[in-house]
Amino acid sequence: MSEQTRWYQNAVFYEMYIRAFCDSSGDGNGDFRGAISKLDHVKSLGVDCIWILPMYPSPLKDDGYDVADYYDIHPDYGSLDDFKAFLDAAHQRGLRVVIDLVMNHTSDQHPWFQAARKDRNSPYRDYYVWSDTGTEYADTRIIFLDVEESNWTYDPEAGQYFWHRFYSSQPDLNYDNPAVHEEMLKAVRFWMDMGIDGFRADAVPYLYEREGTNCENLPETHGFLKKVRRLMDEQYPDAVVIAEANQWPEDLLPYFGDGDEFHVCFHFPIMPRLYQALKAGDKTPIIEILARTPEIPAGAQWMTFLRNHDELTLEMVAPEVREWMWQEYAPGPRQKQNLGIRRRLTPLLDNDKRKYRLMNGMFLSLPGTPIVYYGDEIGMGDNVWLPDRHGCRTPMHWTSAKNGGFSTADKTYFPAHTDAVYGYQHVNVAAQEGDADSYLSLTRRLLSARRAQPALQNGELAWVDTGSKALLAYTRTAGQEQVLVLINLSDQPQALNVSLSEEMIDLLSDGDQSFAAASLEPYAIHWLKSAG
Ligand code: GLC
């Protein structure tokens, strides 16, 4: 690893939802004080940085991605002092913290929008994007397809249509107005000065609108994002800014700029292909998408994930693949959502530990900074009957006590799972702590094996020919260190046609680590290293 390696390039992130994590006040909502009491759990996983979902005051029509005040904490989650205490407690444990920065839009309850809609002459009117006809930018796709019919909504109070890429309760900010730039940079400084370690910048492709385009990835948008980076480089050089841009790899490249825009971009397209490869027993989609993934500037990094707080998005696959993925992974009622699937990791993998080990072992050994989504470390289930994406945002299960030990309240914001397979009575942190075969123990083993291997964190990737589409093999190499990864994507044993010149040990094996197998068991994964 070069000395230039930045901390986020070889870190592991943990995505935490404060409302779901732990309720210290007994009101049925998780809060920062509760989350502090669970930081030892997070630390014990072997992660380096926590990303918390939006924690700002908000009417929660989009779970906090509808910000009503950029400078405070949602009262359900605590106060600014509680947030600071959380930050200190995380830092004391050697955990960094990044927060969500929602730049594209505000809540319609934000005072800016309230002032804007009331008065055409208000300076805030021009903070948003208005139209008399609602016909402009007709080439722009609708993202929340299940709910929204247009990106324009008529506001009777304003007497005009306003532009929104997400829910109609989330009016888009107008980046043609320099005052909006200043507002956003001010919010960046406010949280950075409090001591956070960076941002996950939400929905960044959509900042500007231009007629005749699809209003995504516009040069003006990159112009503003570079301005954010300049501020970071000048004042907060150790921080990270991560782009949430759900785009094809070639469209993502400009978000890194020449090393002067984002430090990190989510790699959206690889995610569905990991599931596709597993279900089809065919490595081709993974190899193809990584072949299509460009080199990125020094100091930059991809971010990878298996699941997050949104639906498992299928926006970045061909329509026929999307149909196939829906058939295979979303056959049940309500499992489809927008262009994706509203299910959690473990149910998607049939609650099969071999598949969990394989998928985690694969994404933890491919290039990128991985994120673990809260609850997946214990194999939590989902609840498709809850509205929107809430079925994957339910309370964390800590113990077998009431509400999974999440809260003492009689009613929580959404219920913890109680079903026969995924109920908190069986699936919880306490029950899995002492069990060497539990999802929790497995997750810790995988993360600690990765942590011990610099090659897996930042090494060069090279494919190894196996003669079989079901057998994926690759090396990661950093200096003298090399790890060979072997994965059987199929439900049948696979003969191993890869010559292993030296004596190898399997870093993922619990007992005797020497590896001499002539074939791979169904869904087996091995991280091999020379025994020498
Ligand atoms: C991002 C978030 C999603 C949110 C949307 C609008 O895609 O991940 O949860 O609904 O932006 O802010």
Boltz pocket constraint, residues with backbone or C-beta under 6 A from the ligand:
constraints:
  - pocket:
      binder: B
      contacts: [[A, 62], [A, 65], [A, 66], [A, 102], [A, 166], [A, 202], [A, 203], [A, 244], [A, 309], [A, 310]]
      max_distance: 6.0
